[in-house]
Amino acid sequence: MPSKRMYINAMKIYSLFPITRIYQVAAIILLAFRAAYAQSSHDPFTGDQLYADVKKYVSFGIHRTASEGDLKTSAWIKKKLDALGFKTSYTTFPVKQFFLKDAHVSINDTSIPAFPLWPVQQASANINGVIVDPLYGDFELYTSKIVLVRIPPGGQTNQQIISLLEPIIAAGASGIVAIAKNDIGEIVAYNTSENLPPWKVPVVVVAPKDSLAFIQAACARRQVSLQVNGTLRETEARSVTGTIGTGNKYIVISTPISGWFTCGGERGPGIAIFNALAAWAAQQKSQYTFLFTANSGHELNNLGAHVFIEKAPKPEDVYLWLHLGAGIATVDWKKEDGTLKKLSTVDPKRNIMYSENLEHTIDLAFRDQPGKRWKIRNEALGELAVVAAHGYKRFFGIAYGHPLHHMPTDDATTTNPKILQDAAIAIRKALEIELAETIVKTD
């Protein structure tokens, strides 16, 4: 908005001109005020603008790779980059995807929601059988049984989960019901692991809040019905990239765009900040070319990131890589009376990761920002791990699995304008410091 100083200067200008030119000067001043107001109201780094982008992203619905919501997201981002003057393109890649219609487990006349564990081999299944729980009986023979298990939190099908499920399947189980441990009590989805083959029998995840019904059914050795309905088909997923600038070296800014559900806190902040940084980069007079990439396939073992990095600029041609990962700016939670409640402040458990040569920059830019500082030497989280593993030497990023991570209830309310703006400005500041440092080095 126009400042007090602008009004004072305007009055000084007014006093210098004769009456015949007052209207001309007034018109010029009015245009200047309007331009200043327009610039302030459309600042991409304001909390309201960032939050509007989160809500827009959530409005596309489910964001699983190659889903309608995923394709709408890449089209939306491409349109934004095009309008800013970026040279854009889609990168497509094949994927065998399961498109879920419904999954549930019925106990007597009660239908309990479930969610398949990817990769899925059978598009549809309707299995009836006795449910058994290894914790409440010596059931060494699983043939034709539906087996109840508990799997750890984390949102990733790791070796611990694989080692638990594979022997049960090998023993002849007809299906598996997995209680996914978490503090919220809801269903949580799990990303696939590298080279993990489809499960030979249906494996579904259920919410901890429904666990008592399953335990009681297993203790009584009741018949249950496990049903999954969907389609399994070969399809095409896509990521979107955009470049602007003419420099020989690159600054790469990446973010995942796909996820299991609406992903308000998981993906929303990263995508909103990605859009704001694109608007900022379009205004820079830099010696670098900015390369923005928004990648699908995240929940399928970072598939889109692997596809992109094979064609990305070589490590020696990249000055800096910024990765906008999961949970960049999500609210903190407090446990009261045994339940978790949302706060309005940012979750301080997020991971701010950086290569050793960026420690000074991160200290300056994130001085007032809560978060775990993680100097990367051998390992990073999420898709930043792909970047580090391919030999890129200067990078930083933020990633965190907040309490609603990978849950259907992860919507826009898991963040807010204030914490989005704080995070976006800190990230922009880190880039500005790096650009200033290169000017100093060049001079």
HUBELZI-V951063 format. One record per backbone hydrogen bond with DSSP energy under -1.0 kcal/mol. NH is the residue of the N-H (numbers start at 1). CO is the residue of the C=O. Records with the same first field share a line. If there is no record, write none. Layout:
# HUBELZI-V951063
NH->CO + CO
This chain:
# HUBELZI-V951063
7->3
8->4
9->5
10->6
11->7
12->8
13->9
14->10
15->11
21->18
22->19
25->21
26->22
27->23
28->24
29->25
30->26
31->27
32->28
33->29
34->30
35->31
36->32
37->33
38->34
39->35
40->36
41->37
42->38
46->43
50->46
51->47
52->48
53->49
54->50
55->51
56->52
57->53
58->54
59->55
60->57
61->58
63->261
67->64
71->67
72->68
73->69
74->70
75->71
76->72
77->73
78->74
79->75
80->76
81->77
82->78
83->79
84->80
85->82
86->81
87->243
89->241
91->239
93->237
95->235
97->233
99->231
101->229
102->229
104->227
105->112
106->225
107->110
110->107
112->105
114->103
115->205
117->203
125->228
127->226
129->224
131->222
132->146
136->133
139->137
144->172
145->142
146->130
147->175
148->132
149->177
151->179
157->191
158->156
162->158
163->159
164->160
165->161
166->162
169->165
170->166
171->167
172->169
173->168
174->145
175->145
176->202
177->147
178->204
179->149
180->206
181->151
189->406
191->155
192->299
196->193
199->119
204->176
205->115
206->178
209->185
210->207
211->208
214->210
215->211
216->212
217->213
218->214
219->215
220->216
221->218
222->217
224->129
225->106
226->127
227->104
228->125
229->102
231->99
233->97
235->95
237->93
239->91
240->294
241->89
242->292
243->87
244->290
250->317
251->289
252->320
253->291
254->322
255->293
257->295
259->63
264->410
267->263
268->263
271->267
272->268
273->269
274->270
275->271
276->272
277->273
278->274
279->275
280->276
281->277
282->278
283->280
284->281
289->249
290->244
291->251
292->242
293->253
294->240
295->255
302->298
303->297
306->302
307->303
308->304
309->305
311->308
317->314
318->315
319->250
320->250
321->394
322->252
323->396
324->254
325->398
327->266
331->414
332->345
334->341
336->339
339->336
341->334
343->332
347->330
350->347
351->399
352->372
353->397
354->374
355->395
358->355
359->356
362->358
363->359
364->360
365->361
366->362
369->366
372->350
374->352
376->354
384->381
385->382
387->383
388->384
389->385
390->386
391->388
392->387
396->321
397->353
398->323
399->351
400->326
402->400
405->402
407->404
410->407
411->409
414->411
415->412
420->416
421->417
422->418
423->419
424->420
425->421
426->422
427->423
428->424
429->425
430->426
431->427
432->428
433->429
434->430
435->431
436->432
437->433
438->434
439->435
440->436
441->437
442->438
443->439
